[in-house]
Amino acid sequence: MRQRYVDTGKLPGILTMIYRRGALAHLGMAGSIDIERDKPMREDAIFRIYSMSKPITAVALMMLVEEGQIGLDDDVATYIPSWKNLGVYATGMPSIVPVAGPAYMTTPVERPMKVIDLATHTSGLTYGFLNRTAVDDAYRRAHVADFNAEGGLDAMIEQLATLPLEFSPGTAWNYSVSIDVIGYLVQKLSGMRFGEFLRNRLFEPLGMTDTAFCCPPEKLGRLGSCYMPGNGGGLKVQDDAGNSFFAAPPALESGGGGLVSTAHDYMRFCRMMLNGGTLDGVQILSPKTVALFSLNHLPGNREVAEMAPPGMFSEASYAGVGFSIGCGVNIDVARTRLPGTLGEYFWGGAASTAFWIDPKEELAVVFMTQVIGSDARLTLRRDLRTLVYSAMTESFA
């Protein structure tokens, strides 16, 4: 992988960590965390994990489910009353400011939005950066879920109460701010700021000392720069480590994409899940709850590819993939065209990071790098998966 991705300049550097059957099986590093400052990749490097924040937020939700504070089949409007009358976009132009009369027309939802719809991206919400629909445009103009948004998660919920849904909940799959809404629910039900809940209930108990919504000054020397493909080839800086956006606490703590972490920290999270919700004597979830992450929660056991709109933004290939609680799940190995296992769950981040957990093989893989918008992302994850499984000379029956 070094020759194909680092030596050719497609990635600045890579860090791969593989854990299997109770032991660290592989730790590999190559390249740099900061090309401009000639800083080599290091084991304790701090990365922007973007959407790899989502499974962490999903675990926070399930902690509250186990405590009886919320249920996956509950109506979201039970906890967000202002969403009770959300409709599905029909026509018009959603506005981000009050106007005289309705700016758009909606149709009623077929059924109320459920908490499970948020966890599986079947809520009818969207992302502004998708650039597909009038609703996407309204999100974009309103800066919905922007890390700098004043008022944080509370203000985001108020914004969303004024905007229509893309579709009736449960009828389609659309990548969205749904997991950020889950972060809001955790915050509201716990009585703690979302980042405080994660720190007190998850990160500190698990020893995830470098995972947070920002990188503090004393750790900035370990934060890598983030890149994007240059116009003439090679890489150009997208977020410079010396003046990073992630150096300061955000106004909005995004459970969908706002965390920074290390490979070691994220592997501790994976090991907890691999071990049925417990790590080093600390129990986060029960084994039965963790088992839910290996199941497809899409209606009718459908695949993401069946429910997603054409040309959907992708952080993964969707063939053979269902959706679990905050992450994808393998439901048809043959259709993925890759080695793998039914029930393994996974996801990735916008800066080309990736992870997966394979309970049957007692395997967890964490891959870190920092490039946004690279066409190499899907082949990178394909190659990583192929190399990991082809290195295994035995497997469980």
Secondary structure, 3 states (H helix, E strand, C coil): CHHHHHCCCCCCEEEEEEEECCEEEEEEEEEEEECCCCEECCCCCEEECHHHHHHHHHHHHHHHHHCCCCCCCCEHHHCCHHHCCCCEEEEECCCCCCCCCCCEEEECCCCCCEHHHHHHCCCCCCCHHHCCCHHHHHHHHHCCCCCCCCCHHHHHHHHHCCCCECCCCCCCCCCCCHHHHHHHHHHHHHCCCHHHHHHHHHHHHHCCCCCECCCCHHHHHHECCEEEECCCCCEEEEECHHHCHHHCCCCCCCCCCCCEECHHHHHHHHHHHHCCCEECCEECCCHHHHHHHHCCCCHHHCCHHHHCCCCCCCCCCCCCEEECCCCEEECCHHHHCCCCCCCCEEEECCCCCEEEEECCCCEEEEEECCECCCCCHHHHHHHHHHHHHHCCCCCCC
